[in-house]
Amino acid sequence: MEMIRKLEKAGDEVALTIPAEMARELSLSPGGEVRVRVEGGRMVVEVSETRDVVGFMERFTGKYDEALRSLADR
């Protein structure tokens, strides 16, 4: 998926909005993190690896919450 986007002013910064369809495809949500860098005169935006770790921890604690609480009570 590729598109042209208009940059917006956000205080003293410039903001690039991500269309909802693209955000869903990448599992991005407000407050999430992306990695941004300049490479060969281009801006590269990648989904942050932190998101993967946080997602894993949320799934893990959700799945094993009861067992973890039981161990903590011992």
N, C-alpha and C positions, 0 to 999 in steps of 0.2 A: 504494500500500500504506500503510495507516495502522493503528496499534495503540497500546494503552496499555502503558507499560513502568514497572516499579518502579525507583526510584532506589536505589542501593546506597552504603554507606559505603566509602570508599577512603582510609584514613589520615585526614587533616584535610579531605578533599574529598568531594564527592558524585559518583558515577559513574553514567552512563547506558549500559547495554549495548545493543548493536545485534544483532538476531537474525541468524543465519548467512545466511538467505535474503535479507535486505535487504542485508547486507554483500556478498554475491556479486553481487547486481544492480547495486550501485554500485562494484564492484571494490575494496572496502576490505579491508584485512587488518591484523592487529595491528602496531602501530608506524606505521601510516599516519596521515596528518593530515587533520583537518577544520577548517573555520572555524566558530566559534560566536559569535553576537552576540545581543543583546537588541534587539528591534524592536517597538515598540508593545505592550509587555507580553508579548511572546512570545519564546521562545528559538528562534532559527533556526540550523540546523546545515547546512552545505554542504560538499560535497567540496572539498578544498583544490586550488587551481590548481597548487600545487607538485607534486601527484601526477601531473598531466598532463605536466609538464615532465620529471619523473623517469622516467615511463613511456616518453616519447618517447626520452629519452637511452638507456634500457636497450635499446629496440628498435633504435635507430640503431647503437649500438656492437655489438650482437649481429649485426646484418646486415652491418656494414662493418668488423668487428674485424680481419680479415686484411688488408684494404686499408690501414687506419689504422696497423697495426703495420709494414707494408711501408714506408709513408711515413715513419714515425718512425725506421726503420733507415737511411734515406738520409742 
